[in-house]
Structure formats: C-alpha cells, structure tokens
Amino acid sequence: MIFEGLPTTPRSEELVDKAFSRAARAGRAKRGHEAQESMLRTAGNVLSDNLENVVVSWPDFGFDVDPFYYELADAIVDVDRLRRALSQVMWASRQIESLRDEYTTKIRSSNVDTARKHRKQAFARMADILDQVADDLRYIGDARDDLRDLPDIRPDEPAVVVAGYPNVGKSSFVNRVTRASNEIAEYPFTTRGVHVGHFERDRVRYQIVDTPGLLDRPEAERNDIERQAVSALEHLADVVLFVLDPSGDCGYPLDVQLELREEARALFDASVPLLTVANKHDRFDAVRAESVDATMSVTDDENVERVLDAVIEAVDHEPELPSRETNGD
C-alpha cells in the first residue's frame, strides 16, 4: 500500500535537540574555528537532511498516487493542507542549508570569539525556522498515522464493489466466495468494518469489497467524509454487484431497495457495469417483474458460482501476458 512505509515524522523540538546535541559532540573533538565550523555544519546537515527526508518519503500526490487513493486520503486528511505542509518543510530544509553556508563563510573570516557568536546566532535562526514549521511537521505526522494503516486495496487488480441495504446477504456472499479468507479492515470514515476479500479465477486475483456504512443507505444520510469515501470507490470499481432481498425480511421494502440501486448506479461511471442479484431462492416471486441479472441463495449455496461467473464476465479483465523476446535468425 502506497502509504504503508512512511517513516515516523519527528517533531520540531526533537529535531533541534538531535541536531544540537550532535553538534556539541562534533565540537568537542576540535578547537578554535574548526570546532565552531564543525558544530555549525553538523547541526545544519542534521536539520536539513531530516527535513528533506520527511518530504521525499511521501509520494507525489500529483503523479504517484492513484485517483482511488487520492480520494481515499482526502476523505481522511486534507490533502491540500498536507501538500502545503510538505512544501513548507522543504522550504525549511533549504533555508537551513542556506544559513549553514552563509555562517560558514562568516566563521572562516572572523576571530574565534566572533566565530562562536556567529555559530550561536546561526543556531538561534535555525531553531526559529523549526518553530515556524512545527505545526506543519505535526500535521504531516498525524496524516502519516491516519493513512499508513489503510487497507491494502490495489487499484491495478480488478475490483468488485458490493452494494445494497444491510442484512440482504452481502457479507455472506463475500465470505462465501472468498472461502472466509477475507480480511476485515477498519476504515477511519465508517464505524463498521469494510470487508476486503480476494478470490482467484484463471490465475487472476480479484478484489471484492463490501461497504457497510457507505453504500447501504441513501446519499442524503451520509456525512461528508463518507461521501468522499464513496467517491474513492468510484475510481476503484470494475463492476458493482447490487444485492436485493426480495422478501423484505431485511427490514427494507423492495421498492426502497430498488431506489437505492438506482442511486448507486448513478454514482459510478456509465462504463462500470452494475449487476443486480436477488438473494433468497424461496422468495423470488416478488422480483419476477423486476430487472434482475441473477438469483441465488447464499444460505443454501445455490447459484453462487453462477453469480460469480457473471461478475467475472462483466469485469472482462484481460491479464497482461509476459512479453516474449524472439531472436531473429
């Protein structure tokens, strides 16, 4: 996952303590101008390098981040605010480099007492720059903590997004087709776990995503963060599987379920197919007049494989075959 390997972001006071303590050790090994310059360069290098490392450890949101993960990240943190914070930290790194070089020249052209004053002045200015970006470092650190544990959903693998009201059989279907091997991952934007499972067919791995708290109620009932999360799913889905309970035993009448289906259909691009499957074999009479693509009974394990076949056909994924290089005669 793109945010998984992000390192811990140091706080400004931690960086200052680290830089100045290393500088003090470097200075003890030398005398006169050489000691002052060594302290200055050590502190400047520690600060500028650590600040730069904070920035370059993040992917470039404009080029490296898939639209799915961009929307997902923006649902949890303010990506624009994060990008500004990263920019400010890089500015701080460059400023400290400039101060290091400026005061190195001053130290070399002054007597020892003045050199010591220049070094202390440089330290004060460096600490002031760290104070200026303290809030930015804190925001980056908080963003890293929020994003690094997102579930591993891979935009390059075909994805099936499962929708429908609660208690219609969505999770049972996901568990059945993944042979209960699915992981349950907690997204920060919903109080219930989003189920992410996998199954393979013809050496292709498919992702299947059940979305409790997101696509199981009308858009008007979602909060802003949940709407943003749904927007992320729009970029991910290769097919949407909408599950109906024609009996209404789920607590929602069939006509209400069909209204949610039409709302779900409008969320996704027209090129993303939406399949409607009616669960509970013994209650199919209620949907004979309705438009359904398949029927099944997850409890009785009837037609589940047919539904899965229909999903795979709708995805129509063509795996990339390894290229073969042929040698000419």
ABEGO torsion letter per residue (X at the ends): XAAAABBBBBBAAAAAAAAAAAAAAAAAABBEAAAAAAAAAAAAAAAAAAAAAAAAABBBAAAABBAAAAAAAAAABBAAAAAAAAAAAAAAAAAAAAAAAAAAAAAAABBAAAAAAAAAAAAAAAAAAAAAAAAAAAAAAAAAAAAAABBBBBAABBBBBBBEBBGAGAAAAAAAAAGGABBBBBBAABABBBBBBBBBBGGBBBBBBBBBGAAABBAAABBAAAAAAAAAAAAABABBBBBBBAAGAAGBBAAAAAAAAAAAAAABBAABBBBBBBBGAAAAAAAAABBBABBBBAAAGBGAAAAAAAAAAAAGBBBBBBBBBBBBX
